[in-house]
Amino acid sequence: MKNTIVSLCVFLFAFGSYSAQEAMPPHNEEGASVWVDSFKKALEKSKREKKPVLIYFTGSDWCGPCKVLDKKLFHSAKFIKIANKDLILYKANNPRNRDLVEAERLKENYKLIDKYKVNSYPTLVFVNHRGKMIGYKKGLVLTEYYYPFISSVIENY
């Protein structure tokens, strides 16, 4: 009898975990939105899913405003819901500690910094699936001011 109860509990736990995972939108362990690991993949996904790409230019280990934006915007439930539904995300990180980013990806990020003429952090650049810029916002403002900008890019895409 004891073995039956233990088996039943294990089954219910496993089934409940599986169902909960299937129902959740794509996210990482922290419940945040998924950031694509290469710009090329982001553009391919953009074309396939017919969504704009948000490129977030940041200096993750040295830029104070970037840290605030990351915490207050990108980890907010409101942004995560919008991003998982309507955006492809790519983080172009330019840290001082070069060990934080793979060399190939860092090279890719430098090309993007040059291509989109990014000269301050944080900067948000929206592009279509061909890499053409369709929106640009730089600097840190109150995070609530980003939502109308993000919404207008999504609506006009």
MDTraj code that builds the backbone (N, CA, C; nanometers):
import mdtraj as md
import numpy as np

residues = "MET LYS ASN THR ILE VAL SER LEU CYS VAL PHE LEU PHE ALA PHE GLY SER TYR SER ALA GLN GLU ALA MET PRO PRO HIS ASN GLU GLU GLY ALA SER VAL TRP VAL ASP SER PHE LYS LYS ALA LEU GLU LYS SER LYS ARG GLU LYS LYS PRO VAL LEU ILE TYR PHE THR GLY SER ASP TRP CYS GLY PRO CYS LYS VAL LEU ASP LYS LYS LEU PHE HIS SER ALA LYS PHE ILE LYS ILE ALA ASN LYS ASP LEU ILE LEU TYR LYS ALA ASN ASN PRO ARG ASN ARG ASP LEU VAL GLU ALA GLU ARG LEU LYS GLU ASN TYR LYS LEU ILE ASP LYS TYR LYS VAL ASN SER TYR PRO THR LEU VAL PHE VAL ASN HIS ARG GLY LYS MET ILE GLY TYR LYS LYS GLY LEU VAL LEU THR GLU TYR TYR TYR PRO PHE ILE SER SER VAL ILE GLU ASN TYR".split()
xyz = np.array([
    [0.0821, -0.1192, 0.0000],
    [0.0000, 0.0000, 0.0000],
    [0.0873, 0.1267, 0.0000],
    [0.1916, 0.1225, 0.0833],
    [0.2816, 0.2371, 0.0931],
    [0.3503, 0.2625, -0.0416],
    [0.3933, 0.1545, -0.1084],
    [0.4586, 0.1673, -0.2388],
    [0.3636, 0.2258, -0.3427],
    [0.2363, 0.1904, -0.3361],
    [0.1365, 0.2413, -0.4301],
    [0.1192, 0.3922, -0.4124],
    [0.1134, 0.4364, -0.2893],
    [0.0961, 0.5800, -0.2612],
    [0.2184, 0.6578, -0.3088],
    [0.3382, 0.6047, -0.2826],
    [0.4609, 0.6707, -0.3262],
    [0.4644, 0.6764, -0.4787],
    [0.4312, 0.5681, -0.5448],
    [0.4294, 0.5644, -0.6916],
    [0.3301, 0.6642, -0.7480],
    [0.2120, 0.6701, -0.6879],
    [0.1096, 0.7646, -0.7321],
    [0.1580, 0.9087, -0.7165],
    [0.2217, 0.9395, -0.6051],
    [0.2738, 1.0753, -0.5819],
    [0.3814, 1.1108, -0.6851],
    [0.4713, 1.0160, -0.7133],
    [0.5764, 1.0403, -0.8118],
    [0.5139, 1.0653, -0.9489],
    [0.4168, 0.9843, -0.9873],
    [0.3492, 1.0005, -1.1157],
    [0.2826, 1.1370, -1.1257],
    [0.2069, 1.1754, -1.0233],
    [0.1366, 1.3041, -1.0256],
    [0.2344, 1.4204, -1.0309],
    [0.3436, 1.4121, -0.9571],
    [0.4435, 1.5179, -0.9592],
    [0.5052, 1.5300, -1.0986],
    [0.5439, 1.4157, -1.1562],
    [0.6055, 1.4168, -1.2894],
    [0.5079, 1.4686, -1.3944],
    [0.3840, 1.4244, -1.3920],
    [0.2842, 1.4686, -1.4891],
    [0.2542, 1.6167, -1.4717],
    [0.2418, 1.6628, -1.3486],
    [0.2154, 1.8044, -1.3204],
    [0.3288, 1.8925, -1.3680],
    [0.4533, 1.8477, -1.3476],
    [0.5691, 1.9249, -1.3933],
    [0.5723, 1.9333, -1.5444],
    [0.5438, 1.8226, -1.6118],
    [0.5436, 1.8202, -1.7576],
    [0.4369, 1.9134, -1.8119],
    [0.3166, 1.9073, -1.7588],
    [0.2064, 1.9921, -1.8056],
    [0.2368, 2.1392, -1.7842],
    [0.2933, 2.1730, -1.6698],
    [0.3252, 2.3127, -1.6412],
    [0.4306, 2.3647, -1.7374],
    [0.5297, 2.2808, -1.7706],
    [0.6334, 2.3234, -1.8633],
    [0.5776, 2.3456, -2.0020],
    [0.4867, 2.2609, -2.0459],
    [0.4295, 2.2739, -2.1787],
    [0.3453, 2.4002, -2.1916],
    [0.2804, 2.4421, -2.0848],
    [0.1910, 2.5571, -2.0898],
    [0.2650, 2.6903, -2.0843],
    [0.3899, 2.6898, -2.0379],
    [0.4649, 2.8135, -2.0197],
    [0.5200, 2.8638, -2.1527],
    [0.5249, 2.9973, -2.1713],
    [0.5910, 3.0514, -2.2909],
    [0.7410, 3.0301, -2.2791],
    [0.8158, 3.0437, -2.3886],
    [0.9607, 3.0237, -2.3831],
    [1.0254, 3.1185, -2.2834],
    [1.1076, 3.0637, -2.1964],
    [1.1771, 3.1444, -2.0966],
    [1.2974, 3.0667, -2.0457],
    [1.3827, 3.1369, -1.9722],
    [1.4931, 3.0667, -1.9104],
    [1.4558, 3.0322, -1.7671],
    [1.5505, 2.9830, -1.6889],
    [1.5228, 2.9376, -1.5533],
    [1.4656, 3.0480, -1.4643],
    [1.4955, 3.1722, -1.4945],
    [1.4519, 3.2833, -1.4112],
    [1.3155, 3.3371, -1.4540],
    [1.2528, 3.2777, -1.5552],
    [1.1235, 3.3252, -1.6016],
    [1.1349, 3.4441, -1.6957],
    [1.2545, 3.4749, -1.7403],
    [1.2754, 3.5887, -1.8293],
    [1.2573, 3.5460, -1.9743],
    [1.2489, 3.6431, -2.0609],
    [1.2371, 3.6157, -2.2039],
    [1.3633, 3.5488, -2.2567],
    [1.3481, 3.4783, -2.3665],
    [1.4606, 3.4093, -2.4288],
    [1.5326, 3.5046, -2.5240],
    [1.6631, 3.5160, -2.5074],
    [1.7462, 3.5973, -2.5948],
    [1.8184, 3.5026, -2.6896],
    [1.8059, 3.5254, -2.8186],
    [1.8680, 3.4406, -2.9202],
    [2.0192, 3.4598, -2.9135],
    [2.0954, 3.3520, -2.9358],
    [2.2400, 3.3575, -2.9139],
    [2.3234, 3.4013, -3.0333],
    [2.2612, 3.4333, -3.1469],
    [2.3368, 3.4941, -3.2568],
    [2.2427, 3.5838, -3.3361],
    [2.3005, 3.6884, -3.3937],
    [2.2193, 3.7826, -3.4700],
    [2.1623, 3.7161, -3.5940],
    [2.2409, 3.6317, -3.6571],
    [2.1941, 3.5601, -3.7759],
    [2.0710, 3.4756, -3.7421],
    [2.0759, 3.4046, -3.6308],
    [1.9613, 3.3229, -3.5876],
    [1.8412, 3.4121, -3.5565],
    [1.8675, 3.5290, -3.4985],
    [1.7586, 3.6223, -3.4663],
    [1.6879, 3.6671, -3.5939],
    [1.7654, 3.6983, -3.6988],
    [1.7050, 3.7402, -3.8260],
    [1.6265, 3.6256, -3.8904],
    [1.6810, 3.5062, -3.8844],
    [1.6099, 3.3894, -3.9397],
    [1.4785, 3.3661, -3.8662],
    [1.4838, 3.3753, -3.7344],
    [1.3636, 3.3569, -3.6525],
    [1.2631, 3.4677, -3.6800],
    [1.3122, 3.5894, -3.7005],
    [1.2273, 3.7035, -3.7321],
    [1.1500, 3.6784, -3.8615],
    [1.2195, 3.6288, -3.9610],
    [1.1555, 3.6011, -4.0897],
    [1.0513, 3.4912, -4.0755],
    [1.0882, 3.3851, -4.0061],
    [0.9988, 3.2708, -3.9870],
    [0.8734, 3.3084, -3.9084],
    [0.8908, 3.3869, -3.8013],
    [0.7796, 3.4184, -3.7112],
    [0.7129, 3.5526, -3.7407],
    [0.7681, 3.6269, -3.8399],
    [0.7133, 3.7572, -3.8781],
    [0.7039, 3.8527, -3.7580],
    [0.8180, 3.8654, -3.6888],
    [0.8292, 3.9534, -3.5724],
    [0.9545, 4.0390, -3.5869],
    [0.9537, 4.1617, -3.5345],
    [1.0755, 4.2436, -3.5372],
    [1.1786, 4.1920, -3.4366],
    [1.3047, 4.2243, -3.4637],
    [1.4142, 4.1900, -3.3726],
    [1.4461, 4.3127, -3.2894],
    [1.4531, 4.2936, -3.1593],
    [1.5004, 4.3982, -3.0689],
    [1.6450, 4.3658, -3.0357],
    [1.7356, 4.4556, -3.0752],
    [1.8775, 4.4416, -3.0395],
    [1.9009, 4.5337, -2.9204],
    [1.9438, 4.4755, -2.8102],
    [1.9734, 4.5519, -2.6895],
    [2.1245, 4.5666, -2.6780],
    [2.1741, 4.6895, -2.6994],
    [2.3163, 4.7192, -2.6877],
    [2.3442, 4.7572, -2.5427],
    [2.4334, 4.6819, -2.4799],
    [2.4606, 4.7004, -2.3385],
    [2.6080, 4.6791, -2.3069],
    [2.6500, 4.7347, -2.1983],
    [2.7795, 4.7052, -2.1377],
    [2.7462, 4.6437, -2.0031],
    [2.7196, 4.5166, -2.0023],
    [2.6569, 4.4496, -1.8876],
    [2.7346, 4.4598, -1.7567],
    [2.8664, 4.4698, -1.7638],
    [2.9432, 4.4703, -1.6397],
    [2.9933, 4.6088, -1.5987],
    [2.9622, 4.7110, -1.6756],
    [3.0129, 4.8441, -1.6406],
    [2.9099, 4.9555, -1.6553],
    [2.8027, 4.9343, -1.7286],
    [2.7052, 5.0397, -1.7576],
    [2.5934, 5.0402, -1.6533],
    [2.5967, 5.1380, -1.5655],
    [2.4942, 5.1490, -1.4609],
    [2.3531, 5.1587, -1.5154],
    [2.3266, 5.2502, -1.6111],
    [2.1924, 5.2589, -1.6681],
    [2.1468, 5.1281, -1.7342],
    [2.2409, 5.0534, -1.7927],
    [2.2058, 4.9242, -1.8538],
    [2.1581, 4.8262, -1.7479],
    [2.2246, 4.8260, -1.6340],
    [2.1853, 4.7363, -1.5251],
    [2.0454, 4.7701, -1.4752],
    [2.0150, 4.8989, -1.4667],
    [1.8812, 4.9417, -1.4236],
    [1.7771, 4.8994, -1.5273],
    [1.8051, 4.9260, -1.6545],
    [1.7124, 4.8900, -1.7616],
    [1.6902, 4.7391, -1.7659],
    [1.7976, 4.6641, -1.7519],
    [1.7869, 4.5192, -1.7528],
    [1.6937, 4.4708, -1.6416],
    [1.7124, 4.5230, -1.5241],
    [1.6330, 4.4791, -1.4081],
    [1.4884, 4.5287, -1.4164],
    [1.4704, 4.6571, -1.4464],
    [1.3361, 4.7157, -1.4383],
    [1.2516, 4.6978, -1.5636],
    [1.3142, 4.6784, -1.6794],
    [1.2361, 4.6589, -1.8014],
    [1.2378, 4.5129, -1.8437],
    [1.3553, 4.4618, -1.8748],
    [1.3645, 4.3294, -1.9358],
    [1.3241, 4.2152, -1.8435],
    [1.3277, 4.2349, -1.7139],
    [1.2854, 4.1303, -1.6207],
    [1.1463, 4.1563, -1.5631],
    [1.0759, 4.2551, -1.6178],
    [0.9400, 4.2809, -1.5701],
    [0.8420, 4.1853, -1.6380],
    [0.7376, 4.1494, -1.5671],
    [0.6361, 4.0580, -1.6215],
    [0.5718, 4.1173, -1.7467],
    [0.5509, 4.2482, -1.7466],
    [0.4887, 4.3144, -1.8619],
    [0.5743, 4.2993, -1.9880],
    [0.7048, 4.3259, -1.9757],
    [0.7935, 4.3130, -2.0920],
    [0.8031, 4.1682, -2.1364],
    [0.8182, 4.0774, -2.0439],
    [0.8320, 3.9354, -2.0774],
    [0.7112, 3.8875, -2.1576],
    [0.5934, 3.9309, -2.1173],
    [0.4712, 3.8919, -2.1885],
    [0.4730, 3.9466, -2.3323],
    [0.5095, 4.0738, -2.3474],
    [0.5167, 4.1360, -2.4811],
    [0.6237, 4.0670, -2.5658],
    [0.7408, 4.0481, -2.5087],
    [0.8532, 3.9911, -2.5832],
    [0.8242, 3.8493, -2.6296],
    [0.7705, 3.7676, -2.5419],
    [0.7439, 3.6289, -2.5786],
    [0.6382, 3.6184, -2.6877],
    [0.5508, 3.7165, -2.6957],
    [0.4436, 3.7130, -2.7952],
    [0.4843, 3.7800, -2.9271],
    [0.5555, 3.8938, -2.9195],
    [0.5710, 3.9801, -3.0371],
    [0.7132, 4.0153, -3.0790],
    [0.8161, 3.9682, -3.0106],
    [0.9521, 4.0120, -3.0422],
    [1.0500, 3.8960, -3.0504],
    [1.1571, 3.9192, -3.1232],
    [1.2758, 3.8335, -3.1219],
    [1.3828, 3.9180, -3.0530],
    [1.4503, 3.8627, -2.9545],
    [1.5450, 3.9392, -2.8740],
    [1.6891, 3.8966, -2.9000],
    [1.7751, 3.9974, -2.9169],
    [1.9184, 3.9724, -2.9285],
    [1.9919, 4.0751, -2.8433],
    [2.0818, 4.0276, -2.7580],
    [2.1598, 4.1160, -2.6713],
    [2.3001, 4.1311, -2.7287],
    [2.3349, 4.2539, -2.7672],
    [2.4684, 4.2852, -2.8179],
    [2.5482, 4.3434, -2.7013],
    [2.6096, 4.2553, -2.6259],
    [2.6805, 4.2936, -2.5051],
    [2.8240, 4.3331, -2.5378],
    [2.8683, 4.4453, -2.4800],
    [3.0039, 4.4951, -2.4969],
    [3.0657, 4.5176, -2.3582],
    [3.0956, 4.4082, -2.2877],
    [3.1471, 4.4226, -2.1512],
    [3.2951, 4.4584, -2.1479],
    [3.3400, 4.5139, -2.0367],
    [3.4840, 4.5382, -2.0191],
    [3.5562, 4.4051, -2.0013],
    [3.4953, 4.3149, -1.9249],
    [3.5516, 4.1820, -1.9059],
    [3.5156, 4.0972, -2.0275],
    [3.6079, 4.0855, -2.1203],
    [3.5830, 4.0159, -2.2474],
    [3.5527, 3.8673, -2.2293],
    [3.5820, 3.8119, -2.1122],
    [3.5529, 3.6710, -2.0870],
    [3.4035, 3.6447, -2.0711],
    [3.3228, 3.7490, -2.0581],
    [3.1786, 3.7328, -2.0401],
    [3.1063, 3.6988, -2.1701],
    [3.1729, 3.7230, -2.2831],
    [3.1113, 3.6988, -2.4136],
    [3.2102, 3.6208, -2.5000],
    [3.1596, 3.5207, -2.5715],
    [3.2452, 3.4427, -2.6616],
    [3.3058, 3.5354, -2.7667],
    [3.4276, 3.5059, -2.8079],
    [3.5008, 3.5916, -2.9016],
    [3.4239, 3.6131, -3.0323],
    [3.3653, 3.5076, -3.0868],
    [3.2917, 3.5193, -3.2137],
    [3.1702, 3.6101, -3.1979],
    [3.1012, 3.5959, -3.0876],
    [2.9826, 3.6797, -3.0629],
    [3.0236, 3.8249, -3.0383],
    [3.1344, 3.8453, -2.9708],
    [3.1837, 3.9810, -2.9468],
    [3.2160, 4.0492, -3.0795],
    [3.2763, 3.9752, -3.1713],
    [3.3062, 4.0267, -3.3047],
    [3.1767, 4.0666, -3.3757],
    [3.0768, 3.9802, -3.3650],
    [2.9458, 4.0078, -3.4244],
    [2.8851, 4.1346, -3.3632],
    [2.8981, 4.1503, -3.2326],
    [2.8443, 4.2676, -3.1642],
    [2.9136, 4.3966, -3.2086],
    [3.0457, 4.3905, -3.2282],
    [3.1185, 4.5085, -3.2767],
    [3.0692, 4.5513, -3.4147],
    [3.0425, 4.4532, -3.5005],
    [2.9901, 4.4844, -3.6340],
    [2.8540, 4.5534, -3.6231],
    [2.7715, 4.5061, -3.5319],
    [2.6388, 4.5664, -3.5133],
    [2.6495, 4.7076, -3.4559],
    [2.7421, 4.7275, -3.3625],
    [2.7642, 4.8605, -3.3049],
    [2.8011, 4.9589, -3.4159],
    [2.8873, 4.9148, -3.5058],
    [2.9299, 4.9989, -3.6177],
    [2.8152, 5.0199, -3.7169],
    [2.7478, 4.9125, -3.7534],
    [2.6401, 4.9196, -3.8530],
    [2.5276, 5.0138, -3.8093],
    [2.4875, 5.0049, -3.6828],
    [2.3752, 5.0855, -3.6345],
    [2.4194, 5.2127, -3.5622],
    [2.5502, 5.2418, -3.5715],
    [2.6073, 5.3661, -3.5187],
    [2.5714, 5.3898, -3.3713],
    [2.5920, 5.2867, -3.2927],
    [2.5644, 5.2947, -3.1493],
    [2.6843, 5.3593, -3.0816],
    [2.6587, 5.4710, -3.0100],
    [2.7683, 5.5406, -2.9431],
    [2.7420, 5.5647, -2.7949],
    [2.6322, 5.5108, -2.7446],
    [2.6055, 5.5202, -2.6015],
    [2.5211, 5.4003, -2.5593],
    [2.5235, 5.3754, -2.4308],
    [2.4511, 5.2617, -2.3750],
    [2.3592, 5.3103, -2.2638],
    [2.2474, 5.2474, -2.2449],
    [2.1877, 5.1425, -2.3264],
    [2.1260, 5.2001, -2.4535],
    [2.1191, 5.1176, -2.5569],
    [2.0521, 5.1541, -2.6815],
    [1.9674, 5.0357, -2.7265],
    [1.8456, 5.0659, -2.7684],
    [1.7568, 4.9650, -2.8248],
    [1.7411, 4.9949, -2.9732],
    [1.7661, 4.8949, -3.0563],
    [1.7485, 4.9078, -3.2001],
    [1.6546, 4.7964, -3.2442],
    [1.5514, 4.8340, -3.3152],
    [1.4600, 4.7363, -3.3740],
    [1.4923, 4.7249, -3.5214],
    [1.4957, 4.6006, -3.5707],
    [1.5220, 4.5764, -3.7126],
    [1.4209, 4.4754, -3.7659],
    [1.4041, 4.4775, -3.8983],
    [1.3205, 4.3758, -3.9606],
    [1.4060, 4.2523, -3.9894],
    [1.3488, 4.1528, -4.0547],
    [1.4213, 4.0274, -4.0790],
    [1.5387, 4.0425, -4.1749],
    [1.5485, 4.1560, -4.2412],
    [1.6633, 4.1822, -4.3291],
    [1.7715, 4.2645, -4.2596],
    [1.7460, 4.3042, -4.1358],
    [1.8423, 4.3840, -4.0620],
    [1.8262, 4.5331, -4.0814],
    [1.7183, 4.5745, -4.1504],
    [1.6937, 4.7175, -4.1713],
    [1.6348, 4.7774, -4.0432],
    [1.6937, 4.8896, -3.9991],
    [1.6487, 4.9539, -3.8769],
    [1.5066, 5.0096, -3.8940],
    [1.4216, 4.9788, -3.7959],
    [1.2841, 5.0292, -3.7974],
    [1.2502, 5.1051, -3.6692],
    [1.3444, 5.1108, -3.5757],
    [1.3235, 5.1851, -3.4516],
    [1.4540, 5.1974, -3.3757],
    [1.4698, 5.3095, -3.3006],
    [1.5958, 5.3372, -3.2318],
    [1.5663, 5.4215, -3.1093],
    [1.6142, 5.3789, -2.9940],
    [1.5992, 5.4584, -2.8721],
    [1.7239, 5.4364, -2.7882],
    [1.7838, 5.5477, -2.7429],
    [1.9032, 5.5337, -2.6615],
    [1.8865, 5.6041, -2.5284],
    [1.9676, 5.5602, -2.4344],
    [1.9663, 5.6191, -2.3018],
    [1.8633, 5.5550, -2.2119],
    [1.8715, 5.5896, -2.0856],
    [1.7787, 5.5365, -1.9864],
    [1.6755, 5.6425, -1.9533],
    [1.5520, 5.6081, -1.9756],
    [1.4413, 5.6911, -1.9316],
    [1.3574, 5.6030, -1.8398],
    [1.2573, 5.6590, -1.7784],
    [1.1701, 5.5759, -1.6962],
    [1.1208, 5.4592, -1.7806],
    [1.1250, 5.3417, -1.7257],
    [1.0942, 5.2225, -1.8054],
    [0.9541, 5.2265, -1.8649],
    [0.8602, 5.2930, -1.8025],
    [0.7244, 5.3015, -1.8578],
    [0.7219, 5.3741, -1.9926],
    [0.8202, 5.4602, -2.0179],
    [0.8247, 5.5317, -2.1451],
    [0.8695, 5.4425, -2.2615],
    [0.9288, 5.3281, -2.2304],
    [0.9695, 5.2366, -2.3367],
    [0.8499, 5.1646, -2.3981],
    [0.7463, 5.1396, -2.3189],
    [0.6340, 5.0595, -2.3685],
    [0.5616, 5.1208, -2.4885],
    [0.5299, 5.2508, -2.4890],
    [0.4667, 5.3068, -2.6096],
    [0.5566, 5.2936, -2.7331],
    [0.6867, 5.3124, -2.7150],
    [0.7820, 5.2980, -2.8247],
    [0.7827, 5.1540, -2.8769],
    [0.7928, 5.0588, -2.7871],
    [0.7932, 4.9173, -2.8256],
    [0.6624, 4.8818, -2.8943],
    [0.5513, 4.9257, -2.8389],
    [0.4202, 4.8963, -2.8972],
    [0.4074, 4.9539, -3.0386],
    [0.4572, 5.0760, -3.0594],
    [0.4460, 5.1371, -3.1930],
    [0.5301, 5.0608, -3.2949],
    [0.6461, 5.0112, -3.2545],
    [0.7283, 4.9330, -3.3474],
    [0.6545, 4.8044, -3.3850],
    [0.5997, 4.7369, -3.2847],
    [0.5278, 4.6108, -3.3098],
    [0.4063, 4.6347, -3.3990],
    [0.3295, 4.7392, -3.3707],
    [0.2078, 4.7687, -3.4488],
    [0.2399, 4.8033, -3.5940],
    [0.3530, 4.8692, -3.6161],
    [0.3888, 4.9127, -3.7519],
    [0.4711, 4.8097, -3.8289],
    [0.4986, 4.6965, -3.7661],
    [0.5835, 4.5963, -3.8311],
    [0.5061, 4.5212, -3.9385],
])
top = md.Topology()
chain = top.add_chain()
for i, resn in enumerate(residues, 1):
    res = top.add_residue(resn, chain, resSeq=i)
    for name in ("N", "CA", "C"):
        top.add_atom(name, md.element.get_by_symbol(name[0]), res)
traj = md.Trajectory(xyz[None], top)
